Amino acid sequence: MIKFVLVNNRVPARDPICACCGKRLESGYIRATHANLKYCNLVCYGYTPELAATAAAEQTRRVS
């Protein structure tokens, strides 16, 4: 089962923000396949899913 996809030299069209730290995704990212969350690096991807979900919800609240 694939848990993540490493995307090189691309920026996502929607929500180009890391789900964990909130940094803007510049020239590549990691996408978690189970939750469709995007991360700027393996350190951010390594955080627990609960922390990432909390960060994503917080980012959604800031945008709204």
Order of alpha helices (4+ residues) and beta strands (2+ residues): beta-beta-beta-alpha-alpha
